[in-house]
Amino acid sequence: MSIFPSRWAPAHPDRLQLYTMNTPNGQKASIALEELGLPYEAHRIDILAGDQHDPEYARISPNEKIPALLDPNGPNGEPVTLMESAAILLYLAEKADGALIPAGPTGRWQVLQWLLFQVGHVGPMFGQFGHFYKFAKGRTDSYGEERYGKEVTRLLGVLDRQLEGKDWLLGDFSLADIQIVPWIDGLAFYEGQEYVGYHDFDNVVAWSERFNARPAVTRGKHVGSAEWAKEKA
């Protein structure tokens, strides 16, 4: 059996294969790939159409979520597949000789804690807020949006304090910024910035603006979008 899912057959089987869509989680890997300059081929997984549940995709992403990565030239030259954006980002950075990981003996641990901060807090809390504030509006009482909205505001405060006096979360641009800012930007999609007081957090607002001004970020955010798929066809 081929290591590649037949529905998304590669044109360049020697390159990293990215399976994604331009959601906050999906954008992280493509942004990292663009920032690192690693050769890759991307495939759009339309989660609105249920592509993530295709058995061929589930072979490389057992949790049937995006993004997923297939490296035909993994450790010891063996193919490797990865799910979960934090794991993918670490893998890509280490494949690029530790780029985007702060230097020094504690650098990897510093970036790791912020990757896990997003996994354990920012992603779940922002996602639940968006669900109740935008998608479940009028289908339930206000408890969900109030509970998760307060937690989003608290988390914005954590990030704002960490950014005091710094351009980037750890001083220099790193995986931590790539892991978190797409979720910050998701608040605009949820139409919830005003509700959580986003514009009260000056450091976070400026951080997002700096992040989105990077050319590699612009390219990476476009990968996996409907417009990107049309351009590629």
N, C-alpha and C positions, 0 to 999 in steps of 0.2 A: 504493500500500500504506500502511495506517495505521502511524503511528509506534509505536502501542501493540500489544503482543502480544494477539491476539484472545482467548486463553484467560484472560487476566487483564485484561479490559476495564475501564477506569476508570469510576467513577461521577462523578468530578470531574476531567475531563481537563485542567483549567487548573492543577492542583496538581502538585507534585513527586510522582513515582511511585516508591515503594520496593518492591523485590522481595527478600524476606528470609525467614529462619527464625531462631529464637532460639538459635543457636549462638554461641560467643564472637565469631566474625567477624561473624555476622549481627546481633548486638546493637549493635555499634558505631554503625552508621548511624542506627538508630532512637533510640538514646540521644542522639546528636548532634542529631537533628531535634527531639527533645523539649526538650533544653537550649536550643536556639537559637530555639524557638518558630516555626519555619517551617511553613506549611501543607503537609501532605502526605497522600497516600493510600498505604496499605501493602497488599501482596499476599503471601500466604504461599507460599513455594516449598518444598515438602516434599521435601527431599533424600533422605529415606529411601525415598520413592516414586519417585525419579528425575525429579522435575519439572525439575531443572536441565539435563537433557539434551533437553528439548522444543525442537525447532527454533525455535519462536516465542520462547522464552526466550534461546536462543543468539544471536539477532539482537541482543540488548542486552547479553549477557554472553558474549562469544566463548569464554572459558575455561570456561564452564558451571559457574561457582561462584557462591556468594552472598557478600555482597549485590550488588545492582545498582541503579542509579539512573537514572531517565529524567526529565529536566527539559524540559517542553514549551516553556519560555521561557528557553532558555540564552543564551549570549553572542550579542549582536546580535539577540536575539529568536528565534534558531534553536534547534530541539530539539537536545539533546545527551544521549547515554547514557554511563554510566560504570560500569566494574567496578573491583574492588580497593578494599578498605575505606579505605586510607590516602588514595587519590585522592579518594574520595567525601567523606571528612571534611574535607579541605582545600577542596574545591569548596564544600561547604555553609558552612563558616566564612567563606570569602571572599564568598559570596553574602549572608551576614549581616554584611557590612562589617567583616570581620576579627575577629569575635567568636571567643573561645576560642583566639586566637593571641596570645601575649604581646606587649605593646607594646614599641616601640623598634625600631631598625634591625636588631638581631640576633634579635628575637623569633621571626620566621618560621623562621629557620635553627635556632634552639634547639628549636622544636617539631618541625621536620622531622626532625632527627636521631633523636629518640625515636620518631617514627612509623616510621622505617626500622629502628630497633633492634627494634621489635616484628616488622616484616615479615621481617627477616633472621635474627632470633635467637629471640625469645619464641615466636612462632607455630609455626615449624618444630620447635623443640626440645620445647616443651610438647606439641605434637600428637603427635610421635613417641613421647615418653614415655608419653602416654595410650594410644596404640595398643599398645605392647608391654606396659605394666603392666596394663591392664585388658582389652583386646580380644584380644590374642594370648597371654594367660597360658596356659601349658601347651601351646602349639602350637610353641614354640621354646625355646631355652635362655635363660638370664638375661642374656645379653650386651646385648640391646637395652634392657631396662629399666635396667640398671646404667649403660650409656653415657649414655643420655639423662637418666636420673635425676640423675647427677652434674652434667650441664650445666644442668638446671633449678635445682639447688641453687646453682650458680655464678651464674646469672642473677638469682635471688632476692637474692643478696648484692650484685650490682651495683645493683639497684633499692633495696635497703635503705640502702646508702650514699648514694645520690642523694637519698633522702627524709630523711636526718638533719637534724633541725631545721626541717623543712618539712611542711606539711599536704598539699601536692600536688607532683607531680614537678618542676615548674618554679616552685614558689612559689605561684602562683595557679592555680586550676583551668583546665585547658586540654584541647586535643585529645589531648595525650599521655596523660592519665589515661584518657580514653575509649577510646583505642586499646589500652591495655595491661591495665587491670583485668579486663575480661571473661575474658581468658586466665588471669589469676591465679585468678579464681573457678572456672575450669574444672578446677583441681586437685581440688576437692571432687567434681565429677562423675566424675573419673577414679579417685576413692577413693585418691589418691596423696599427700595432704598429709603424712601421717606419714612416708612413705618418703623424701620430699625435705627433711624438716625444716622445713616451712613455718612452724610456730609458733615457730621460733627467730628469725624475722625480724620483730621487734616493729614496726618502721616499716611494713613491707609489710602486716602484719595490720591495723594501725590505719588505713592508707590504704584498704584494701579496705572496711573497715567505714564509713569516712566516705563513700566513693564510693557504696556501696549504700544509705546513708541519704538520699540526695538523691531527692526526689520524681520528678524527670524521669528519673532512672536506673531507678527502679521501673517507671515507665510504659514506658520504652523497652525494658527487658528482657522485658516481657510481649508486646510486638509480635512476631507471627510464631510464637507458641507454639500448641500444639494447642488450649489453652483459649481463647486469643484468637480463633482461627478459629471456634470454636463460638459464641462471643459475637457475632461479626460476622455469622454466617450468619442 
